[in-house]
C-alpha cells in the first residue's frame, strides 16, 4: 500500500512540476508578447515623430517655392507706365 501511495504522490509531484513549468513558460511568453508589443508601439510613435519632422520641412520648402512663384509672376506682369 505504501508503494502505491508513493507512486501516486510521485506522479502528482511530476504533474505539479510540469504544471509549474507550463505556468512559467506561459508567463515568459506573455512577457515576451508584451515586450514585442511595447517595441512596436515605440516604433509607431517614432514614425509619427519622423513624419511630423518631414511634414514641417516640406511645409517650409513649399512656402519658399510659393514665394518664389509669386515673385516670378509679379516680375513677369506687364507694367503700365503713364
C-alpha positions as CSV (number, residue, x, y, z in Angstrom):
1,X,0.0,0.0,0.0
2,X,2.9,2.3,0.8
3,X,4.3,1.8,-2.7
4,X,1.0,2.6,-4.3
5,X,0.7,5.9,-2.2
6,X,4.3,6.8,-3.0
7,X,3.6,6.2,-6.7
8,X,0.6,8.4,-6.7
9,X,2.4,11.1,-4.7
10,X,5.3,10.9,-7.1
11,X,3.0,11.1,-10.1
12,X,1.3,14.1,-8.5
13,X,4.6,15.8,-7.9
14,X,5.6,15.3,-11.6
15,X,2.3,16.6,-12.8
16,X,2.6,19.6,-10.4
17,X,6.1,20.3,-11.6
18,X,5.0,20.0,-15.2
19,X,2.2,22.4,-14.5
20,X,4.6,24.9,-12.9
21,X,6.9,24.7,-15.9
22,X,3.8,25.4,-18.1
23,X,2.9,28.4,-15.9
24,X,6.4,29.8,-16.1
25,X,6.5,29.2,-19.8
26,X,3.2,31.0,-20.2
27,X,4.3,33.9,-18.1
28,X,7.5,34.2,-20.1
29,X,5.6,34.0,-23.4
30,X,3.2,36.7,-22.1
31,X,6.1,38.9,-21.1
32,X,7.8,38.4,-24.5
33,X,4.5,39.3,-26.2
34,X,4.2,42.5,-24.1
35,X,7.8,43.4,-24.8
36,X,7.3,42.9,-28.5
37,X,4.1,45.0,-28.4
38,X,5.8,47.8,-26.5
39,X,8.6,47.8,-29.1
40,X,6.0,48.0,-31.9
41,X,4.2,50.9,-30.2
42,X,7.5,52.7,-29.6
43,X,8.4,52.3,-33.3
44,X,5.0,53.6,-34.4
45,X,5.4,56.7,-32.1
46,X,8.9,57.3,-33.6
47,X,7.4,57.0,-37.1
48,X,4.9,59.7,-36.2
49,X,7.7,62.0,-34.9
50,X,9.7,61.4,-38.1
51,X,6.6,62.1,-40.3
52,X,5.9,65.4,-38.4
53,X,9.5,66.5,-39.0
54,X,9.2,65.7,-42.7
55,X,5.9,67.5,-42.9
56,X,7.3,70.6,-41.2
57,X,10.3,70.6,-43.6
58,X,8.0,70.1,-46.6
59,X,5.8,73.0,-45.5
60,X,8.9,75.2,-45.2
61,X,10.1,74.3,-48.7
62,X,6.6,74.8,-50.1
63,X,6.5,78.2,-48.6
64,X,9.8,79.2,-50.2
65,X,8.6,77.8,-53.6
66,X,5.3,79.6,-53.3
67,X,7.1,82.9,-52.5
68,X,9.4,82.4,-55.5
69,X,6.5,81.7,-57.8
70,X,4.7,84.8,-56.6
71,X,7.8,86.9,-57.2
72,X,8.3,85.4,-60.6
73,X,4.7,86.1,-61.5
74,X,4.9,89.7,-60.3
75,X,8.1,90.3,-62.2
76,X,6.6,89.0,-65.5
77,X,3.4,91.0,-65.4
78,X,3.2,93.8,-67.9
79,X,3.7,97.1,-66.2
80,X,1.7,100.1,-67.4
81,X,3.7,103.2,-67.3
82,X,1.9,106.6,-67.5
